[in-house]
């Protein structure tokens, strides 16, 4: 049975009142879909303005050249700090979903990708953070957690050797900034996906709406892209 690819996105500005996140999707003539979530580092106006450009470049390139090419194309825009060392930077997750339903994801930093197979939600990415590195090497939980906001690599330093890739076979894929996956426990995230998996826009909106402030009153920018591969009836 032929498939159709439906995408949806949503973003919510955090307590900094300057959204440094951005998302974009693009459908190529072949039917392949490129999608990207960019999480800018910092909250300067330049970061916020460039994030949407990076997302658009990544998504359009991913649709025609693949997720890795999409991410690296965006990386080229921030690879040089400029004459005054003020070029904004960020982290990213980029996906290419092919008409056969397979999704390839590339990421750098602490944006994440999840897949929903209809019963279980799986996190397919591993954050490129000092905290995750410590955790995987047996460091105590409290020490690792204290370093989760330290990214090991960013778009400005992204090359083939520092970008990770994964194939996601699930029909529903989520691309999330850390303002979502760091703030919503996995069980709650699973419940939201279970409730809204058949309606991508409702799911994207529910994900960004569910984020809450931490003990200090801070809430990060939150951005989600939902990619849903759905069977289409034949005529």
Backbone as a chain_set.jsonl record, in Angstrom:
{"seq": "XXXXXXXXXXXXXXXXXXXXXXXXXXXXXXXXXXXXXXXXXXXXXXXXXXXXXXXXXXXXXXXXXXXXXXXXXXXXXXXXXXXXXXXXXXXXXXXXXXXXXXXXXXXXXXXXXXXXXXXXXXXXXXXXXXXXXXXXXXXXXXXXXXXXXXXXXXXXXXXXXXXXXXXXXXXXXXXXXXXXXXXXXXXXXXXXXXXXXXXXXXXXXXXXXXXXXXXXXXXXXXXXXXXXXXXXXXX", "coords": {"N": [[0.846, -1.196, 0.0], [0.616, 2.245, -0.847], [2.477, 4.915, 0.729], [2.145, 7.876, 2.739], [3.728, 10.862, 3.826], [3.456, 12.748, 6.625], [4.014, 15.819, 8.208], [4.598, 17.821, 11.139], [5.028, 20.663, 13.254], [6.043, 22.443, 16.218], [6.743, 25.134, 18.441], [7.884, 26.639, 21.46], [8.48, 29.498, 23.244], [10.893, 29.964, 25.777], [11.539, 31.031, 29.189], [13.345, 33.033, 28.767], [12.373, 34.701, 26.881], [13.164, 34.946, 24.222], [13.319, 33.185, 21.57], [15.532, 30.768, 20.756], [15.393, 28.436, 19.41], [14.545, 26.553, 16.429], [12.612, 25.179, 13.713], [12.147, 23.215, 10.748], [10.647, 21.853, 7.787], [10.722, 20.018, 4.695], [9.527, 18.934, 1.567], [10.691, 17.022, -1.001], [10.736, 16.746, -4.646], [10.828, 14.059, -5.165], [9.353, 12.954, -3.196], [10.598, 12.438, -0.822], [11.21, 13.516, 2.514], [12.666, 16.152, 4.273], [13.719, 17.18, 7.497], [14.314, 19.319, 10.304], [15.557, 20.254, 13.513], [16.804, 22.935, 15.228], [18.78, 24.068, 17.88], [19.692, 26.903, 19.167], [22.674, 28.207, 20.654], [22.758, 30.1, 23.486], [21.074, 33.33, 23.801], [21.051, 35.543, 22.122], [19.914, 38.115, 19.847], [20.988, 37.622, 17.307], [21.473, 34.889, 17.315], [18.884, 33.821, 17.475], [17.78, 34.761, 15.071], [19.384, 33.498, 13.166], [18.928, 30.803, 13.629], [16.524, 29.917, 12.406], [17.246, 30.084, 9.734], [19.304, 28.186, 9.586], [17.813, 25.878, 10.148], [16.115, 25.754, 7.92], [17.927, 25.483, 5.77], [19.12, 23.025, 6.485], [16.89, 21.251, 6.411], [15.959, 21.418, 3.728], [18.197, 20.583, 2.275], [18.546, 18.032, 3.353], [16.303, 16.687, 2.36], [16.931, 16.193, -0.276], [19.586, 15.392, -0.401], [20.202, 13.902, 1.811], [20.285, 13.224, 5.391], [22.757, 13.624, 6.757], [24.182, 15.276, 4.969], [22.468, 17.451, 5.05], [22.739, 18.355, 7.711], [25.487, 18.994, 7.785], [25.574, 20.964, 5.846], [24.179, 23.054, 7.063], [25.966, 23.424, 9.122], [28.121, 24.608, 7.837], [27.418, 27.261, 7.672], [27.991, 28.32, 10.117], [30.567, 27.727, 10.626], [32.768, 29.369, 10.547], [34.005, 31.861, 12.698], [33.897, 34.512, 12.016], [35.003, 37.936, 11.513], [34.886, 39.28, 13.933], [34.472, 37.337, 15.777], [31.815, 36.622, 16.465], [29.89, 34.982, 15.437], [26.871, 33.191, 15.684], [26.069, 30.003, 17.28], [25.089, 26.514, 17.538], [23.171, 23.484, 18.198], [21.944, 20.428, 16.669], [19.396, 18.327, 15.177], [18.71, 16.311, 12.436], [16.659, 14.977, 9.883], [15.947, 12.578, 7.302], [13.248, 11.323, 5.641], [12.278, 8.668, 3.731], [10.223, 7.79, 0.868], [9.593, 5.085, 1.2], [9.275, 4.808, 3.859], [11.421, 4.631, 5.622], [13.539, 6.27, 7.95], [16.336, 8.323, 8.217], [18.552, 9.643, 10.534], [20.606, 12.337, 11.547], [22.753, 13.821, 13.937], [24.072, 16.373, 16.135], [25.384, 17.385, 19.188], [22.933, 18.051, 21.748], [20.27, 17.728, 20.87], [17.496, 15.534, 20.214], [16.254, 12.37, 18.849], [13.366, 10.399, 18.601], [11.526, 7.324, 18.234], [8.323, 5.946, 17.513], [6.665, 2.975, 17.623], [4.086, 2.221, 17.708], [3.488, 0.961, 20.036], [5.647, 1.301, 21.781], [7.96, 3.821, 22.876], [11.015, 4.834, 21.681], [14.227, 6.044, 22.373], [16.496, 7.08, 20.097], [18.853, 8.458, 19.831], [21.956, 9.592, 21.261], [22.907, 11.98, 23.528], [25.446, 14.38, 22.841], [27.112, 15.175, 25.193], [29.019, 16.261, 28.073], [28.024, 15.247, 30.436], [26.648, 12.896, 29.599], [28.808, 11.443, 28.643], [30.278, 11.063, 31.002], [28.404, 9.57, 32.428], [28.233, 7.203, 30.932], [30.672, 6.201, 31.486], [30.557, 5.365, 34.032], [30.344, 7.294, 36.062], [29.128, 8.792, 39.116], [25.598, 9.425, 39.482], [24.787, 12.047, 40.291], [26.999, 13.598, 39.713], [27.302, 13.247, 36.924], [24.845, 14.277, 36.004], [25.111, 16.952, 36.657], [26.674, 17.869, 34.638], [25.268, 17.769, 32.298], [24.487, 19.89, 30.681], [26.691, 20.652, 29.305], [27.809, 20.686, 26.219], [29.623, 18.528, 24.04], [30.289, 18.804, 21.388], [29.437, 20.928, 18.62], [27.396, 22.592, 16.081], [29.189, 24.348, 14.848], [31.544, 22.98, 14.895], [31.084, 20.702, 13.534], [31.838, 17.865, 11.711], [32.218, 15.085, 9.458], [33.28, 13.094, 11.111], [32.416, 13.796, 13.662], [29.719, 13.818, 13.743], [26.836, 11.952, 14.454], [24.886, 9.15, 13.241], [21.766, 7.455, 12.667], [19.423, 4.882, 11.866], [15.942, 4.905, 11.761], [13.285, 2.792, 12.054], [10.659, 3.105, 12.728], [7.197, 4.186, 12.325], [6.455, 6.693, 13.278], [8.269, 9.516, 14.003], [10.057, 11.576, 16.224], [11.593, 14.695, 16.458], [13.433, 16.496, 18.693], [14.162, 19.387, 20.665], [16.356, 19.997, 23.479], [14.886, 21.252, 25.367], [12.534, 19.93, 25.574], [12.976, 17.051, 25.87], [14.622, 17.019, 28.106], [13.014, 17.973, 30.08], [10.633, 16.626, 30.282], [9.649, 13.684, 31.742], [10.418, 10.291, 30.68], [8.266, 8.448, 30.799], [6.051, 10.148, 30.859], [6.394, 11.407, 28.439], [6.002, 9.256, 26.732], [3.297, 8.737, 27.241], [2.095, 11.033, 26.173], [2.718, 10.722, 23.466], [1.39, 8.336, 22.914], [-1.252, 9.16, 23.232], [-1.599, 11.021, 21.178], [-0.533, 10.163, 18.775], [-1.681, 9.654, 16.271], [-2.366, 12.068, 15.249], [-0.412, 14.298, 14.073], [0.032, 17.187, 14.327], [-1.349, 17.821, 16.673], [0.139, 16.29, 18.439], [2.736, 17.456, 18.287], [2.143, 19.994, 19.316], [1.222, 19.308, 21.873], [3.558, 18.293, 23.004], [5.32, 20.519, 23.254], [3.807, 22.096, 24.891], [3.689, 20.732, 27.276], [6.004, 21.169, 28.7], [7.663, 22.356, 31.632], [8.65, 24.788, 34.137], [11.826, 24.799, 35.906], [13.119, 24.269, 39.275], [14.173, 26.743, 39.797], [12.624, 28.424, 38.361], [13.196, 28.612, 35.709], [12.565, 27.975, 32.295], [13.302, 26.259, 29.407], [13.587, 27.022, 25.859], [11.391, 25.214, 23.745], [11.04, 22.812, 21.241], [9.543, 20.889, 18.679], [9.449, 18.472, 16.078], [7.297, 16.435, 14.278], [7.219, 13.497, 12.464], [5.293, 11.559, 10.454], [4.639, 8.508, 9.028], [2.216, 7.355, 6.998], [-0.145, 4.968, 5.892], [-1.633, 5.034, 2.686], [-4.771, 4.901, 1.09], [-5.4, 2.924, -1.825], [-6.489, 3.825, -5.12]], "CA": [[0.0, 0.0, 0.0], [1.427, 3.458, -0.878], [2.575, 5.645, 1.977], [2.215, 9.32, 2.713], [4.511, 11.371, 4.949], [2.856, 13.954, 7.189], [4.887, 16.452, 9.198], [4.039, 18.907, 11.946], [6.024, 21.222, 14.162], [5.589, 23.437, 17.187], [7.814, 25.671, 19.271], [7.406, 27.449, 22.584], [9.552, 30.312, 23.802], [11.122, 29.763, 27.199], [11.439, 32.196, 30.065], [14.26, 34.08, 28.313], [11.601, 35.563, 25.967], [13.881, 35.092, 22.964], [13.374, 31.784, 21.176], [16.708, 30.425, 19.965], [15.088, 27.192, 18.693], [13.848, 26.679, 15.148], [12.305, 23.911, 13.05], [11.726, 23.34, 9.351], [10.464, 20.623, 7.022], [10.678, 20.267, 3.247], [9.237, 17.743, 0.783], [11.314, 17.078, -2.323], [9.932, 16.242, -5.759], [10.833, 12.591, -5.092], [8.504, 12.534, -2.092], [11.387, 12.373, 0.405], [10.985, 14.652, 3.406], [13.748, 16.565, 5.155], [13.234, 17.896, 8.679], [15.41, 19.723, 11.174], [15.38, 21.067, 14.718], [18.023, 23.63, 15.62], [18.745, 24.686, 19.204], [20.78, 27.866, 19.219], [23.367, 28.349, 21.932], [22.613, 31.473, 23.927], [19.806, 33.969, 23.479], [21.228, 36.824, 21.455], [19.053, 38.251, 18.661], [21.634, 37.0, 16.162], [21.262, 33.449, 17.407], [17.489, 33.539, 17.147], [17.553, 35.022, 13.654], [20.087, 32.529, 12.334], [18.421, 29.451, 13.863], [15.533, 29.564, 11.394], [17.979, 29.889, 8.477], [19.977, 26.894, 9.699], [16.805, 24.822, 10.043], [15.642, 25.694, 6.529], [19.013, 24.915, 4.962], [19.273, 21.612, 6.827], [15.737, 20.473, 5.96], [15.912, 21.37, 2.26], [19.3, 19.747, 1.794], [18.282, 16.657, 3.774], [15.29, 16.072, 1.503], [17.494, 15.818, -1.578], [20.955, 14.869, -0.303], [20.339, 13.072, 2.994], [20.338, 13.903, 6.688], [24.116, 14.051, 7.064], [24.48, 16.444, 4.128], [21.678, 18.56, 5.555], [23.353, 18.889, 8.929], [26.784, 19.601, 7.465], [25.334, 22.212, 5.103], [23.882, 24.061, 8.074], [27.193, 23.667, 9.884], [28.991, 25.511, 7.087], [27.018, 28.651, 7.903], [28.515, 28.793, 11.404], [31.882, 27.117, 10.815], [33.765, 30.42, 10.712], [33.5, 32.803, 13.698], [33.816, 35.87, 11.503], [36.089, 38.849, 11.862], [34.8, 39.708, 15.323], [34.186, 36.152, 16.6], [30.472, 36.752, 17.022], [28.932, 34.137, 14.732], [26.125, 32.307, 16.59], [26.331, 28.576, 17.191], [23.943, 25.745, 17.999], [23.184, 22.033, 18.03], [20.911, 20.11, 15.695], [19.034, 16.975, 14.751], [18.191, 16.42, 11.078], [16.136, 13.684, 9.422], [15.419, 12.352, 5.961], [12.301, 10.207, 5.587], [12.097, 8.259, 2.345], [8.852, 7.34, 0.57], [9.347, 3.719, 1.685], [9.014, 4.888, 5.294], [12.641, 4.607, 6.426], [14.044, 7.575, 8.345], [17.739, 8.42, 8.608], [18.735, 10.822, 11.383], [21.962, 12.764, 11.909], [22.656, 14.822, 15.0], [25.259, 16.85, 16.82], [24.952, 18.071, 20.398], [21.954, 17.407, 22.622], [18.93, 17.508, 20.328], [17.246, 14.095, 20.222], [15.256, 11.755, 17.974], [12.648, 9.26, 19.164], [10.632, 6.617, 17.324], [7.141, 5.311, 18.1], [6.274, 1.861, 16.753], [2.68, 1.924, 17.975], [3.368, 0.496, 21.421], [6.769, 1.733, 22.61], [8.714, 4.998, 22.457], [12.438, 4.534, 21.793], [15.165, 7.132, 22.13], [17.498, 6.535, 19.189], [20.051, 9.279, 19.839], [22.684, 9.758, 22.518], [23.385, 13.367, 23.551], [26.891, 14.626, 22.857], [27.351, 16.033, 26.345], [29.971, 15.769, 29.072], [27.263, 14.438, 31.378], [26.414, 11.567, 29.044], [30.098, 10.762, 28.597], [30.573, 10.633, 32.368], [27.428, 8.532, 32.793], [28.598, 5.966, 30.257], [31.918, 5.715, 32.051], [30.333, 4.946, 35.403], [30.374, 8.368, 37.048], [27.914, 8.883, 39.932], [24.485, 10.116, 38.832], [24.736, 13.475, 40.583], [28.098, 14.257, 38.997], [26.971, 13.247, 35.494], [23.72, 15.192, 35.771], [25.593, 18.331, 36.772], [27.393, 18.229, 33.412], [24.429, 17.487, 31.13], [24.345, 21.076, 29.837], [27.966, 20.912, 28.635], [27.869, 19.916, 24.976], [30.988, 18.193, 23.636], [30.517, 19.281, 20.023], [28.351, 21.78, 18.156], [27.363, 22.774, 14.637], [30.382, 25.055, 14.383], [32.657, 22.034, 14.819], [30.564, 19.458, 12.975], [32.423, 17.245, 10.529], [31.717, 13.71, 9.353], [33.752, 12.278, 12.239], [31.801, 14.186, 14.936], [28.263, 13.718, 13.603], [26.348, 10.579, 14.569], [23.733, 8.824, 12.408], [21.007, 6.272, 13.047], [18.238, 4.59, 11.062], [14.758, 4.678, 12.585], [12.291, 2.088, 11.239], [9.306, 3.337, 13.251], [6.387, 5.051, 11.465], [6.365, 8.042, 13.839], [9.572, 9.975, 14.476], [10.053, 12.876, 16.892], [12.839, 15.446, 16.579], [13.161, 17.34, 19.852], [15.218, 20.133, 21.336], [16.493, 19.514, 24.855], [13.856, 21.869, 26.197], [11.457, 18.946, 25.758], [13.364, 15.742, 26.42], [15.231, 17.177, 29.43], [12.028, 18.458, 31.046], [9.485, 15.718, 30.379], [10.084, 12.297, 32.006], [10.144, 9.391, 29.564], [6.921, 7.879, 30.906], [5.098, 11.192, 30.46], [6.573, 11.589, 26.999], [5.337, 8.109, 26.104], [1.848, 8.925, 27.356], [1.694, 12.061, 25.213], [2.781, 10.143, 22.123], [0.306, 7.353, 22.802], [-2.54, 9.854, 23.126], [-1.705, 11.914, 20.018], [0.309, 9.668, 17.68], [-2.376, 9.652, 14.98], [-2.588, 13.46, 14.834], [0.914, 14.89, 14.253], [0.074, 18.554, 14.838], [-1.752, 17.778, 18.073], [1.258, 15.747, 19.195], [3.788, 18.475, 18.382], [1.676, 21.034, 20.222], [1.181, 18.743, 23.228], [4.925, 18.135, 23.5], [5.889, 21.795, 23.703], [2.954, 22.631, 25.952], [3.884, 19.974, 28.516], [7.226, 21.553, 29.398], [7.443, 23.178, 32.822], [9.837, 25.448, 34.669], [12.545, 24.06, 36.935], [12.981, 24.794, 40.636], [14.58, 28.151, 39.803], [11.702, 29.186, 37.529], [13.667, 28.675, 34.321], [12.032, 27.019, 31.323], [14.045, 26.396, 28.152], [12.825, 26.958, 24.617], [10.996, 23.834, 23.443], [10.667, 22.675, 19.839], [9.325, 19.51, 18.25], [8.971, 18.112, 14.744], [6.732, 15.09, 14.217], [7.173, 12.92, 11.114], [4.4, 10.397, 10.519], [4.475, 7.766, 7.778], [0.883, 6.798, 7.065], [-0.611, 4.238, 4.704], [-2.617, 5.734, 1.886], [-5.608, 3.949, 0.348], [-5.242, 2.912, -3.276], [-7.73, 4.206, -5.813]], "C": [[0.886, 1.253, 0.0], [1.414, 4.168, 0.474], [2.568, 7.144, 1.728], [2.963, 9.778, 3.952], [3.909, 12.7, 5.386], [3.8, 14.519, 8.235], [4.129, 17.556, 9.934], [5.137, 19.423, 12.854], [5.376, 22.227, 15.093], [6.792, 23.91, 17.981], [7.204, 26.573, 20.333], [8.597, 28.189, 23.178], [9.663, 30.085, 25.301], [11.053, 31.063, 27.977], [12.423, 33.3, 29.694], [13.58, 35.05, 27.346], [12.336, 35.873, 24.659], [14.157, 33.683, 22.463], [14.558, 31.518, 20.256], [16.552, 29.081, 19.265], [14.466, 27.508, 17.34], [13.629, 25.292, 14.57], [11.893, 24.194, 11.614], [11.538, 21.948, 8.766], [10.366, 20.987, 5.543], [10.442, 18.939, 2.541], [9.798, 17.911, -0.625], [10.384, 16.516, -3.388], [9.843, 14.719, -5.742], [9.862, 12.055, -4.048], [9.25, 12.388, -0.784], [11.181, 13.66, 1.206], [12.236, 14.903, 4.239], [13.171, 17.358, 6.306], [14.412, 18.214, 9.581], [14.893, 20.47, 12.384], [16.748, 21.626, 15.071], [17.808, 24.239, 17.0], [19.948, 25.608, 19.295], [21.385, 27.955, 20.607], [23.348, 29.817, 22.325], [21.294, 32.069, 23.456], [19.992, 35.362, 22.885], [20.292, 36.904, 20.256], [19.659, 37.593, 17.425], [21.44, 35.502, 16.143], [19.852, 33.087, 16.976], [17.212, 33.732, 15.665], [18.193, 33.947, 12.786], [19.512, 31.127, 12.482], [17.429, 29.024, 12.787], [16.179, 29.345, 10.031], [18.669, 28.528, 8.48], [18.991, 25.75, 9.527], [16.334, 24.656, 8.604], [16.686, 25.078, 5.615], [19.14, 23.417, 5.216], [18.138, 20.773, 6.272], [15.71, 20.336, 4.444], [17.024, 20.487, 1.7], [19.056, 18.286, 2.152], [17.296, 15.955, 2.855], [15.86, 15.568, 0.192], [18.86, 15.147, -1.504], [21.178, 13.99, 0.933], [20.553, 13.875, 4.26], [21.737, 14.422, 7.019], [24.494, 15.281, 6.259], [23.705, 17.662, 4.607], [22.305, 19.191, 6.785], [24.663, 19.6, 8.621], [26.639, 20.881, 6.643], [25.0, 23.341, 6.06], [25.138, 24.426, 8.853], [28.124, 24.64, 9.17], [28.665, 26.981, 7.346], [27.565, 29.205, 9.208], [29.936, 28.278, 11.655], [32.991, 28.145, 11.007], [33.224, 31.472, 11.682], [33.371, 34.221, 13.202], [34.929, 36.752, 12.04], [36.088, 39.212, 13.336], [34.381, 38.576, 16.262], [32.806, 36.196, 17.24], [29.437, 35.866, 16.327], [28.207, 33.226, 15.712], [26.437, 30.838, 16.328], [25.101, 27.836, 17.697], [24.197, 24.26, 17.878], [21.977, 21.669, 17.176], [20.614, 18.622, 15.616], [18.297, 17.114, 13.425], [17.766, 15.04, 10.604], [15.78, 13.731, 7.951], [14.509, 11.139, 6.026], [12.0, 9.904, 4.129], [10.672, 7.768, 2.11], [8.56, 5.919, 1.028], [9.153, 3.669, 3.194], [10.244, 4.877, 6.168], [13.121, 6.027, 6.71], [15.498, 7.461, 8.778], [17.912, 9.726, 9.373], [20.216, 11.074, 11.61], [21.833, 13.833, 12.982], [24.032, 15.197, 15.524], [24.787, 17.655, 18.025], [23.863, 17.309, 21.127], [20.503, 17.523, 22.157], [18.737, 15.996, 20.167], [16.213, 13.675, 19.185], [14.683, 10.521, 18.659], [11.808, 8.61, 18.068], [9.517, 5.938, 18.088], [6.662, 4.226, 17.148], [4.811, 1.45, 16.934], [2.438, 1.445, 19.384], [4.467, 1.028, 22.329], [7.463, 2.945, 21.997], [10.195, 4.734, 22.725], [13.256, 5.779, 21.499], [16.319, 6.568, 21.311], [18.814, 7.305, 19.207], [20.671, 9.321, 21.231], [23.256, 11.168, 22.541], [24.906, 13.457, 23.589], [27.194, 15.631, 23.963], [28.4, 15.415, 27.256], [29.253, 14.869, 30.068], [27.032, 13.024, 30.878], [27.714, 10.77, 28.958], [30.484, 10.239, 29.979], [29.671, 9.47, 32.779], [27.817, 7.188, 32.19], [29.916, 5.385, 30.756], [31.802, 5.458, 33.551], [30.379, 6.024, 36.456], [29.079, 8.372, 37.864], [26.865, 9.764, 39.265], [24.532, 11.619, 39.055], [25.851, 14.244, 39.885], [27.784, 14.35, 37.507], [25.879, 14.256, 35.185], [24.158, 16.65, 35.803], [26.302, 18.807, 35.514], [26.567, 17.985, 32.144], [24.267, 18.682, 30.2], [25.637, 21.446, 29.117], [28.039, 20.065, 27.37], [29.318, 19.726, 24.555], [31.306, 18.685, 22.235], [29.261, 20.002, 19.542], [28.355, 21.849, 16.633], [28.638, 23.418, 14.103], [31.575, 24.119, 14.216], [32.231, 20.71, 14.2], [31.302, 19.077, 11.697], [31.919, 15.81, 10.517], [32.074, 12.887, 10.584], [33.042, 12.612, 13.554], [30.279, 14.148, 14.891], [27.86, 12.253, 13.679], [25.114, 10.387, 13.697], [23.054, 7.559, 12.914], [19.829, 6.114, 12.097], [17.084, 4.269, 11.995], [13.688, 4.015, 11.721], [10.847, 2.407, 11.62], [8.521, 4.321, 12.384], [6.202, 6.471, 11.993], [7.714, 8.401, 14.443], [9.423, 11.37, 15.079], [11.458, 13.453, 16.87], [12.605, 16.505, 17.644], [14.387, 18.136, 20.279], [15.258, 19.691, 22.795], [15.515, 20.172, 25.808], [12.65, 20.985, 26.396], [11.981, 17.703, 26.459], [14.071, 15.849, 27.764], [14.196, 17.514, 30.494], [10.842, 17.528, 31.228], [9.999, 14.303, 30.621], [9.634, 11.363, 30.885], [8.73, 8.81, 29.624], [5.859, 8.885, 30.486], [5.181, 11.451, 28.965], [5.867, 10.476, 26.235], [3.826, 8.269, 26.123], [1.344, 9.961, 26.36], [1.687, 11.505, 23.793], [1.644, 9.149, 21.921], [-1.042, 8.045, 22.563], [-2.71, 10.588, 21.796], [-0.975, 11.408, 18.773], [-0.36, 9.741, 16.32], [-2.646, 11.059, 14.446], [-1.302, 14.251, 15.066], [0.924, 16.311, 14.815], [-0.347, 18.611, 16.302], [-0.619, 17.261, 18.942], [2.357, 16.785, 19.367], [3.392, 19.564, 19.373], [1.657, 20.546, 21.668], [2.576, 18.641, 23.821], [5.496, 19.451, 24.007], [5.077, 22.398, 24.847], [3.24, 21.98, 27.295], [5.135, 20.376, 29.284], [6.912, 22.502, 30.541], [8.758, 23.794, 33.283], [10.509, 24.587, 35.732], [12.38, 24.748, 38.287], [13.35, 26.272, 40.733], [13.675, 29.024, 38.946], [12.114, 29.281, 36.075], [13.013, 27.589, 33.473], [12.707, 27.29, 29.993], [13.084, 26.507, 26.975], [12.543, 25.487, 24.298], [10.481, 23.75, 22.015], [10.563, 21.207, 19.457], [8.922, 19.466, 16.783], [8.472, 16.677, 14.821], [6.67, 14.669, 12.755], [6.365, 11.636, 11.208], [4.247, 9.779, 9.14], [3.157, 7.008, 7.869], [0.523, 6.102, 5.765], [-1.703, 5.028, 3.996], [-3.46, 4.727, 1.11], [-5.345, 4.049, -1.145], [-6.572, 3.25, -3.927], [-7.981, 3.265, -6.979]], "O": [[1.832, 1.315, 0.785], [0.47, 4.039, 1.254], [2.935, 7.615, 0.651], [2.851, 9.161, 5.012], [3.86, 13.657, 4.613], [4.33, 13.775, 9.06], [3.167, 18.133, 9.426], [6.072, 18.693, 13.183], [4.316, 22.784, 14.805], [7.752, 23.162, 18.17], [6.155, 27.184, 20.132], [9.594, 27.58, 23.565], [8.657, 30.02, 26.008], [10.562, 32.075, 27.474], [12.348, 34.397, 30.248], [14.137, 36.1, 27.025], [12.147, 36.937, 24.069], [15.126, 33.053, 22.886], [14.587, 31.984, 19.117], [17.479, 28.627, 18.594], [13.928, 28.595, 17.131], [14.355, 24.35, 14.887], [11.364, 25.26, 11.299], [12.183, 20.989, 9.189], [9.983, 22.1, 5.182], [11.075, 17.935, 2.868], [9.421, 18.833, -1.347], [9.372, 15.889, -3.076], [8.878, 14.152, -6.255], [9.577, 10.858, -4.011], [8.627, 12.231, 0.266], [11.002, 14.74, 0.645], [12.794, 13.982, 4.836], [12.23, 18.129, 6.117], [15.392, 17.47, 9.621], [13.921, 21.22, 12.301], [17.723, 20.886, 15.197], [16.773, 24.853, 17.259], [21.079, 25.157, 19.477], [20.691, 27.797, 21.612], [23.854, 30.672, 21.599], [20.496, 31.401, 22.798], [19.178, 36.255, 23.12], [19.911, 35.873, 19.703], [18.93, 37.064, 16.586], [21.264, 34.906, 15.08], [19.652, 32.152, 16.201], [16.481, 32.943, 15.066], [17.614, 33.53, 11.783], [19.6, 30.332, 11.546], [17.484, 27.891, 12.308], [15.714, 28.511, 9.254], [18.622, 27.802, 7.487], [19.286, 24.767, 8.848], [16.174, 23.532, 8.128], [16.36, 24.238, 4.776], [19.252, 22.631, 4.276], [18.376, 19.699, 5.72], [15.463, 19.246, 3.928], [16.804, 19.73, 0.755], [19.329, 17.397, 1.345], [17.433, 14.759, 2.596], [15.335, 14.62, -0.392], [19.254, 14.424, -2.419], [22.245, 13.393, 1.076], [20.945, 15.041, 4.22], [21.882, 15.542, 7.508], [25.064, 16.228, 6.801], [24.221, 18.779, 4.577], [22.391, 20.414, 6.891], [24.918, 20.687, 9.14], [27.478, 21.778, 6.731], [25.479, 24.462, 5.892], [25.35, 25.588, 9.201], [28.835, 25.41, 9.816], [29.539, 27.843, 7.248], [27.604, 30.421, 9.397], [30.446, 28.382, 12.77], [34.04, 27.827, 11.568], [32.096, 31.934, 11.511], [32.794, 35.062, 13.891], [35.696, 36.349, 12.915], [37.145, 39.428, 13.93], [33.985, 38.822, 17.401], [32.644, 35.852, 18.411], [28.241, 35.984, 16.594], [28.86, 32.547, 16.504], [26.995, 30.481, 15.29], [24.176, 28.452, 18.224], [25.288, 23.827, 17.506], [21.086, 22.494, 16.976], [21.45, 17.779, 15.938], [17.379, 17.923, 13.296], [18.435, 14.047, 10.89], [15.372, 14.763, 7.419], [14.939, 10.054, 6.416], [11.529, 10.764, 3.385], [9.989, 7.374, 3.055], [7.397, 5.57, 1.229], [8.895, 2.601, 3.75], [10.125, 5.097, 7.374], [13.112, 6.883, 5.825], [15.851, 6.614, 9.599], [17.477, 10.785, 8.92], [20.987, 10.142, 11.838], [20.917, 14.654, 12.944], [25.006, 14.458, 15.382], [23.902, 18.503, 17.907], [23.854, 16.079, 21.134], [19.592, 17.424, 22.979], [19.712, 15.262, 20.001], [15.415, 14.481, 18.707], [15.415, 9.707, 19.222], [11.427, 9.263, 17.096], [9.732, 5.415, 19.181], [6.296, 4.509, 16.007], [4.364, 0.449, 16.374], [1.314, 1.51, 19.881], [4.246, 1.191, 23.529], [7.545, 3.084, 20.777], [10.584, 4.446, 23.857], [13.019, 6.479, 20.514], [17.039, 5.683, 21.773], [19.801, 6.835, 18.641], [19.995, 9.112, 22.238], [24.026, 11.522, 21.648], [25.564, 12.691, 24.293], [27.495, 16.795, 23.695], [28.641, 14.208, 27.221], [29.796, 13.852, 30.497], [27.195, 12.061, 31.627], [27.716, 9.558, 29.176], [30.958, 9.11, 30.113], [30.125, 8.508, 33.399], [27.74, 6.156, 32.858], [30.239, 4.228, 30.485], [32.806, 5.346, 34.253], [30.446, 5.711, 37.645], [28.031, 7.989, 37.344], [27.195, 10.726, 38.572], [24.34, 12.39, 38.115], [25.673, 15.403, 39.511], [27.975, 15.4, 36.893], [25.977, 15.006, 34.213], [23.634, 17.48, 35.061], [26.513, 20.006, 35.334], [27.111, 17.995, 31.04], [23.937, 18.498, 29.029], [25.679, 22.443, 28.396], [28.301, 18.864, 27.438], [30.14, 20.632, 24.689], [32.466, 18.955, 21.921], [28.156, 19.718, 20.005], [29.203, 21.246, 15.975], [29.109, 23.064, 13.022], [32.511, 24.43, 13.48], [32.935, 19.708, 14.326], [31.38, 19.85, 10.742], [31.266, 15.371, 11.464], [31.271, 12.078, 11.048], [33.058, 11.796, 14.476], [29.622, 14.418, 15.896], [28.478, 11.405, 13.037], [24.378, 11.339, 13.439], [23.694, 6.698, 13.517], [19.301, 7.101, 11.584], [17.225, 3.46, 12.911], [13.227, 4.616, 10.751], [9.918, 2.02, 10.912], [9.117, 5.203, 11.767], [5.829, 7.364, 11.233], [8.238, 7.679, 15.292], [8.749, 12.234, 14.516], [12.416, 12.767, 17.227], [11.691, 17.32, 17.524], [15.508, 17.627, 20.26], [14.308, 19.084, 23.291], [15.331, 19.707, 26.933], [11.827, 21.24, 27.275], [11.487, 17.337, 27.525], [14.12, 14.865, 28.503], [14.465, 17.36, 31.686], [10.122, 17.628, 32.221], [10.721, 13.767, 29.78], [8.62, 11.597, 30.228], [8.07, 8.695, 28.592], [4.88, 8.524, 29.833], [4.168, 11.683, 28.306], [5.215, 10.722, 25.22], [3.152, 7.971, 25.137], [0.279, 9.785, 25.767], [0.775, 11.777, 23.013], [1.01, 9.131, 20.865], [-1.865, 7.566, 21.783], [-3.836, 10.763, 21.33], [-0.818, 12.158, 17.81], [0.327, 9.877, 15.308], [-3.105, 11.217, 13.315], [-1.116, 14.817, 16.143], [1.736, 16.618, 15.688], [0.231, 19.364, 17.086], [-0.43, 17.738, 20.061], [2.858, 16.977, 20.475], [4.213, 20.004, 20.178], [2.031, 21.282, 22.58], [2.76, 18.877, 25.015], [6.095, 19.491, 25.081], [5.617, 23.131, 25.675], [3.055, 22.604, 28.34], [5.305, 19.952, 30.427], [6.018, 23.343, 30.442], [9.837, 23.37, 32.869], [9.867, 23.757, 36.375], [11.6, 25.69, 38.425], [12.898, 26.971, 41.64], [13.916, 30.224, 38.81], [11.454, 29.958, 35.287], [12.922, 26.433, 33.885], [12.692, 28.419, 29.502], [11.915, 26.134, 27.078], [13.378, 24.622, 24.561], [9.6, 24.512, 21.617], [11.388, 20.387, 19.86], [8.158, 20.305, 16.306], [9.149, 15.806, 15.367], [6.136, 15.391, 11.912], [6.718, 10.73, 11.962], [3.789, 10.43, 8.201], [2.998, 6.126, 8.713], [0.842, 6.582, 4.677], [-2.581, 5.612, 4.631], [-2.913, 3.79, 0.528], [-5.097, 5.136, -1.668], [-7.638, 2.998, -3.367], [-8.974, 3.415, -7.69]]}, "num_chains": 1, "name": "protein.A"}
